[in-house]
Amino acid sequence: MTDTKRWMRLGAAVGVAALLGCAKGEQASQSADSTARNLTLAPTESTAAMKDVPTAGEKAPPPPPAKKAPAAPTSFTLRAGTAFSASAGDSITTRSAKAGDAFTATVSEDVKDATGHVVIPAGASLSGTIVHADPAPNPRASGHLELSVTSVTVRGRSYSLAATVESKDTVMQGRGVTAADAAKVGGGAAVGALAGKLLGKNAKGAIIGGVAGAAAGAAAASRSRDVDVVLPKGAVIHLRLTEALTVKAH
């Protein structure tokens, strides 16, 4: 082989090696540029976000405990001043009733507290006593029937009750003339008989005077007869609490 050919081959080999070196350099440069560009474009929070995901084998934190429902109330209270009504359990009359006698009544409607809870249900039983029971001395006067409530029974449990009876649906009922009513006029028949004897001066006059006196006495007794105050069975009694009342819920 001549020197010329040898040098030509050597030059070709050097050229190929140079070309290969340039290609590898370009590839390395492109790879470095791509890596730098990816690092530049990566979001700054990516690492932190990845920490939110538990790694394999790591337990997730337990959920927060559920909130407990508020406990149900154990009692309800009516404020002082609460008004309600009841109906008389039996007829009460000043003709037979006397102070100290007991009476009963039934609550007419549900009695609720300020939040709407029923404290005293309709049908609850009231107990009380008669304070005064005075008939009217005559039709032109008024009698006196005064009641006082003392307790109420709710779901089988009795509670002391402080309340005033503001009004009640009473009626006035006249009696027939009694001996007591006649005595109020001072024996009209005897006075009439005496007047007849003095005027007539004989037995006949005394009899006529006696009849006239009796008639006058009966008329006077009728005008002075007692009139009873009557609270019929089922009549409405209006009440108002003077002190707060607390009742168990169950």
KABELWO-V75385 format. One record per residue. N is the residue number from 1. RES is the residue in three letters. D_LAST is the distance of its C-alpha to the last C-alpha in whole Angstrom. Layout:
n:N res:RES d_last:D_LAST
n:N res:RES d_last:D_LAST
This chain:
n:1 res:MET d_last:123
n:2 res:THR d_last:125
n:3 res:ASP d_last:123
n:4 res:THR d_last:122
n:5 res:LYS d_last:120
n:6 res:ARG d_last:119
n:7 res:TRP d_last:118
n:8 res:MET d_last:116
n:9 res:ARG d_last:114
n:10 res:LEU d_last:113
n:11 res:GLY d_last:112
n:12 res:ALA d_last:110
n:13 res:ALA d_last:108
n:14 res:VAL d_last:107
n:15 res:GLY d_last:106
n:16 res:VAL d_last:104
n:17 res:ALA d_last:102
n:18 res:ALA d_last:102
n:19 res:LEU d_last:100
n:20 res:LEU d_last:98
n:21 res:GLY d_last:97
n:22 res:CYS d_last:96
n:23 res:ALA d_last:94
n:24 res:LYS d_last:92
n:25 res:GLY d_last:92
n:26 res:GLU d_last:90
n:27 res:GLN d_last:88
n:28 res:ALA d_last:87
n:29 res:SER d_last:87
n:30 res:GLN d_last:84
n:31 res:SER d_last:82
n:32 res:ALA d_last:82
n:33 res:ASP d_last:81
n:34 res:SER d_last:78
n:35 res:THR d_last:77
n:36 res:ALA d_last:77
n:37 res:ARG d_last:76
n:38 res:ASN d_last:73
n:39 res:LEU d_last:72
n:40 res:THR d_last:72
n:41 res:LEU d_last:70
n:42 res:ALA d_last:67
n:43 res:PRO d_last:64
n:44 res:THR d_last:63
n:45 res:GLU d_last:59
n:46 res:SER d_last:60
n:47 res:THR d_last:60
n:48 res:ALA d_last:57
n:49 res:ALA d_last:55
n:50 res:MET d_last:56
n:51 res:LYS d_last:54
n:52 res:ASP d_last:51
n:53 res:VAL d_last:52
n:54 res:PRO d_last:51
n:55 res:THR d_last:54
n:56 res:ALA d_last:54
n:57 res:GLY d_last:52
n:58 res:GLU d_last:50
n:59 res:LYS d_last:46
n:60 res:ALA d_last:44
n:61 res:PRO d_last:42
n:62 res:PRO d_last:38
n:63 res:PRO d_last:36
n:64 res:PRO d_last:34
n:65 res:PRO d_last:30
n:66 res:ALA d_last:28
n:67 res:LYS d_last:25
n:68 res:LYS d_last:22
n:69 res:ALA d_last:19
n:70 res:PRO d_last:17
n:71 res:ALA d_last:14
n:72 res:ALA d_last:11
n:73 res:PRO d_last:10
n:74 res:THR d_last:7
n:75 res:SER d_last:8
n:76 res:PHE d_last:10
n:77 res:THR d_last:13
n:78 res:LEU d_last:16
n:79 res:ARG d_last:19
n:80 res:ALA d_last:22
n:81 res:GLY d_last:24
n:82 res:THR d_last:21
n:83 res:ALA d_last:23
n:84 res:PHE d_last:22
n:85 res:SER d_last:23
n:86 res:ALA d_last:23
n:87 res:SER d_last:25
n:88 res:ALA d_last:27
n:89 res:GLY d_last:26
n:90 res:ASP d_last:30
n:91 res:SER d_last:33
n:92 res:ILE d_last:34
n:93 res:THR d_last:38
n:94 res:THR d_last:40
n:95 res:ARG d_last:42
n:96 res:SER d_last:40
n:97 res:ALA d_last:37
n:98 res:LYS d_last:37
n:99 res:ALA d_last:36
n:100 res:GLY d_last:33
n:101 res:ASP d_last:32
n:102 res:ALA d_last:28
n:103 res:PHE d_last:27
n:104 res:THR d_last:24
n:105 res:ALA d_last:23
n:106 res:THR d_last:20
n:107 res:VAL d_last:19
n:108 res:SER d_last:21
n:109 res:GLU d_last:19
n:110 res:ASP d_last:16
n:111 res:VAL d_last:16
n:112 res:LYS d_last:15
n:113 res:ASP d_last:16
n:114 res:ALA d_last:19
n:115 res:THR d_last:17
n:116 res:GLY d_last:16
n:117 res:HIS d_last:12
n:118 res:VAL d_last:11
n:119 res:VAL d_last:11
n:120 res:ILE d_last:12
n:121 res:PRO d_last:12
n:122 res:ALA d_last:16
n:123 res:GLY d_last:16
n:124 res:ALA d_last:14
n:125 res:SER d_last:17
n:126 res:LEU d_last:19
n:127 res:SER d_last:21
n:128 res:GLY d_last:24
n:129 res:THR d_last:28
n:130 res:ILE d_last:31
n:131 res:VAL d_last:33
n:132 res:HIS d_last:37
n:133 res:ALA d_last:38
n:134 res:ASP d_last:42
n:135 res:PRO d_last:44
n:136 res:ALA d_last:46
n:137 res:PRO d_last:50
n:138 res:ASN d_last:51
n:139 res:PRO d_last:51
n:140 res:ARG d_last:52
n:141 res:ALA d_last:49
n:142 res:SER d_last:45
n:143 res:GLY d_last:43
n:144 res:HIS d_last:40
n:145 res:LEU d_last:36
n:146 res:GLU d_last:34
n:147 res:LEU d_last:30
n:148 res:SER d_last:27
n:149 res:VAL d_last:24
n:150 res:THR d_last:22
n:151 res:SER d_last:18
n:152 res:VAL d_last:15
n:153 res:THR d_last:13
n:154 res:VAL d_last:10
n:155 res:ARG d_last:8
n:156 res:GLY d_last:10
n:157 res:ARG d_last:10
n:158 res:SER d_last:13
n:159 res:TYR d_last:14
n:160 res:SER d_last:17
n:161 res:LEU d_last:19
n:162 res:ALA d_last:22
n:163 res:ALA d_last:23
n:164 res:THR d_last:27
n:165 res:VAL d_last:28
n:166 res:GLU d_last:30
n:167 res:SER d_last:32
n:168 res:LYS d_last:32
n:169 res:ASP d_last:34
n:170 res:THR d_last:36
n:171 res:VAL d_last:39
n:172 res:MET d_last:43
n:173 res:GLN d_last:44
n:174 res:GLY d_last:48
n:175 res:ARG d_last:49
n:176 res:GLY d_last:52
n:177 res:VAL d_last:55
n:178 res:THR d_last:54
n:179 res:ALA d_last:57
n:180 res:ALA d_last:55
n:181 res:ASP d_last:55
n:182 res:ALA d_last:59
n:183 res:ALA d_last:59
n:184 res:LYS d_last:58
n:185 res:VAL d_last:62
n:186 res:GLY d_last:64
n:187 res:GLY d_last:65
n:188 res:GLY d_last:67
n:189 res:ALA d_last:69
n:190 res:ALA d_last:70
n:191 res:VAL d_last:71
n:192 res:GLY d_last:73
n:193 res:ALA d_last:75
n:194 res:LEU d_last:76
n:195 res:ALA d_last:77
n:196 res:GLY d_last:79
n:197 res:LYS d_last:81
n:198 res:LEU d_last:82
n:199 res:LEU d_last:83
n:200 res:GLY d_last:84
n:201 res:LYS d_last:86
n:202 res:ASN d_last:86
n:203 res:ALA d_last:83
n:204 res:LYS d_last:83
n:205 res:GLY d_last:82
n:206 res:ALA d_last:79
n:207 res:ILE d_last:77
n:208 res:ILE d_last:77
n:209 res:GLY d_last:76
n:210 res:GLY d_last:73
n:211 res:VAL d_last:72
n:212 res:ALA d_last:72
n:213 res:GLY d_last:70
n:214 res:ALA d_last:68
n:215 res:ALA d_last:67
n:216 res:ALA d_last:67
n:217 res:GLY d_last:65
n:218 res:ALA d_last:62
n:219 res:ALA d_last:62
n:220 res:ALA d_last:61
n:221 res:ALA d_last:59
n:222 res:SER d_last:57
n:223 res:ARG d_last:57
n:224 res:SER d_last:55
n:225 res:ARG d_last:53
n:226 res:ASP d_last:49
n:227 res:VAL d_last:47
n:228 res:ASP d_last:43
n:229 res:VAL d_last:40
n:230 res:VAL d_last:38
n:231 res:LEU d_last:34
n:232 res:PRO d_last:34
n:233 res:LYS d_last:31
n:234 res:GLY d_last:29
n:235 res:ALA d_last:30
n:236 res:VAL d_last:28
n:237 res:ILE d_last:27
n:238 res:HIS d_last:27
n:239 res:LEU d_last:25
n:240 res:ARG d_last:24
n:241 res:LEU d_last:22
n:242 res:THR d_last:24
n:243 res:GLU d_last:22
n:244 res:ALA d_last:19
n:245 res:LEU d_last:15
n:246 res:THR d_last:12
n:247 res:VAL d_last:9
n:248 res:LYS d_last:6
n:249 res:ALA d_last:4
n:250 res:HIS d_last:0
